[in-house]
Every structure is written in structure tokens, then in C-alpha cells.
Amino acid sequence: MAAKLDYHWHLRKVMADRGMFSTTDLLPPLAERGITLSSSQVYRLVVERPERLSLKILMALLDILDCTMDDLIEPIAAAGTVKKPKKAAVVGSAPDAEGLGGLRPKRARIRGVDRS
């Protein structure tokens, strides 16, 4: 089974590298490219990690910031996806091998019903 992927969103860092320290700095360049977002939408785009992103907005960001997709999005393995290998049962092992000790129940014996 393939590992589940997640990602880091680096828009804020890329903007800072380009001297853009305010989220509203993106409003005029986006408007020049025909994308109208409110200041709160731009703030959420910069500060939070977007779950759904229009390709037009993504392409506009790449053009505005003169960067590649690798600069904005860093794929990573999702937390908690590393699986521990299962332990194989050992034939003839002692009950203590599993760490249960004397906590194992006795096996039930089912006998026929006496009809008299």
C-alpha cells in the first residue's frame, strides 16, 4: 500500500523572500490577472493551507512570485502513516510470549444436550 501524502504550503515564505510582507500586497497583481479575491480570502490563502485551490489562482501566484510549484508546495508523508510490522504468531510459543500471562481464558467445551 502506498504511503499517504500531505503537503506544506510555503506561500508566506515565498512572499517574504520577494519582499511582500503584507497579504494585501497580492490584491493588485491578482486583479491585473483577472482574479478578484477579497482581502480575507487572500489572507486565508497566505496564512492557512488551502484544501481546494483554483488552477488559475495557482498559475497567477506562480507568475506573480516568479517561482515554481516546488517552491510553493512541498509534498511530505502524512503523519501517522508509518505502519509497524505485524508480529507473526509463533507455533508452540508460551502464552507469556504475547505479554498476556495468566489472563487467557480457558477454552470452552461444548457437549451434546442430554434428552431424557
TARA-V373692 format. One record per residue. RES is the residue in one small letter. SS is DSSP state (a for helix, b for strand, c for the rest). Layout:
BEGIN
res = {RES,RES}
ss = {SS,SS}
END
This chain:
BEGIN
res = {m,a,a,k,l,d,y,h,w,h,l,r,k,v,m,a,d,r,g,m,f,s,t,t,d,l,l,p,p,l,a,e,r,g,i,t,l,s,s,s,q,v,y,r,l,v,v,e,r,p,e,r,l,s,l,k,i,l,m,a,l,l,d,i,l,d,c,t,m,d,d,l,i,e,p,i,a,a,a,g,t,v,k,k,p,k,k,a,a,v,v,g,s,a,p,d,a,e,g,l,g,g,l,r,p,k,r,a,r,i,r,g,v,d,r,s}
ss = {c,c,c,c,b,b,b,b,b,c,a,a,a,a,a,a,a,c,c,c,c,c,c,c,a,a,a,a,a,a,a,a,c,c,c,c,c,c,a,a,a,a,a,a,a,a,a,c,c,c,c,c,c,c,a,a,a,a,a,a,a,a,a,a,a,c,c,c,a,a,a,a,b,b,b,b,b,c,c,c,c,c,c,c,c,c,c,c,c,c,c,c,c,c,a,a,a,a,c,c,a,a,a,c,c,c,c,c,c,c,c,c,c,c,c,c}
END
